[in-house]
Amino acid sequence: MSDEEPAEIIQTLPLDAWHRQRGARMVEFAGYYMPIQYDGIVAEHLWTRAHAGLFDVSHMGQLLVSGDAVDIELEKLLPGDLIGLGVDKMRYSLLLDENGGILDDLMATRRTGDFYLVVNGATKADDIAHLHEYLPEELTLNHLDEQALLALQGPEAVTALARLIPGVEALVFMTAGAFDLDGVPLWISRSGYTGEDGFEISVPAESAEFLADRLTAQPEVKPIGLGARDSLRLEAGLPLYGHDLDTRSDPAMAGLGFAVPKRRRAEGGFPGAVTICRHFAEGPPARRIGLSLSGRLPAREGAQIYADDVLVGIVTSGGFSPSLQQPIAMGYVSAAHAATGTALQIDVRGKRLEAVVVPMPFVPHRYVRKGA
Amino acid sequence: MTLYFTDEHEWISVEGGSATVGITDYAQAALGDIVFVELPASGATLSKGGEAAVVESVKAASDVYAPVTGTVTEANPALEEDPALVNSAPETDGWFFKLTLADPAELEGLMDAEEYKAFVATL
């Protein structure tokens, strides 16, 4: 594991020059220069929904944990079913504090001999420290900081990727495997953060440009910036750590029941289990909800949510949905106001916008599942 | 008709005692896809440097400040239906509002087209 740079130094990622050559507007994000957009957020967003978009998510932390009983030890930190997870299968999971608050969300894949974790870029240093502190010393934790991570997302992603790497089409949602392209070793999962079918590809940093070039040479593929990544995941109803998830929310409040299966709720044995299990059993005090807004004015993170004159919650992500051509938002409201169909108001600069609680995703997921 | 520019990337087209205000092509490109423009009401009094309008792009909300002091006479009704006019025609059909100038002397500190072009080149 490398020493962390001082916070004020903005680092570059393996594809920095590649993005700049293609006209990306670069901004600081999670301590790195990242492409916020190429042609424009709406065009990139709609391209991804119709074709395939290539996202550079190399700022995310890629970790390997290995050693005896690694699944049993990880279950002491994560509330998911990792013991029952088959080889080359992945799960969405959460790092929790002792109160059940969410420290980070992550993807965990069981591979032959280890677990591969992908954690958020802004939290990876804290996550690594947390894992070092709480995992037994006998386990080995490797930070794969010489690996880049690319995501290829959209309905044509499988066509484009299978043309280069035959066999990837056999993967289904939330499964993964080892592949290679002209001798470059790739770890590929069928997963993503847009609600579309797609893949996430771990590639050695020195081969990241080679892979990005090969992918964007496919007619289905265009590079996409972080701006569209955010609008796509919001439409997909997927929470963003640091905005929709933090230590003030727990898995029950955040509506992430699928990340805490029945066995774990019954047995506990993970941080904050008492609080979290009570919230699942009795209902949490507040819930993460989706909001559909009237009109065209978006409500942003931090906007207050009212039921008539009573403050009942706060927006944690909000924007204008390019697919639906209307403003949508995600937020937390007290449980009494969280039912689908509840009419609420959102304060934006003193205006009260009419909103209604709707189920998420806002735009249907199109994952390719087993047997589909 | 005389055209002025501010370092906040607004343009002001002045004819006699009235002015039309909008944002520049540079500004619209920096903001990205614009989905909503909140404009001042007709009759509102704006003071130079004060908040005049809010532009909502897909990504974020940005304030637009009044380049001069004056009273709003008209807000562009076309932007309500088609806020993307600010992207496609920022310096023509995508104008924001018209106002009556309170103090034409305030125009003196503003840039002309050549000066603004040189200013943008330094950014």
Interface residues (C-beta under 8 A of the other chain):
Chain A: I36 Q37 G40 I41 V42 A43 H45 G227 D230 S231 R296 L297 P298 R300 G319 F320 P322 P327 R349
Chain B: G32 D33 V35 F36 E38 V54 E56 S57 V58 K59 A60 A61 P83
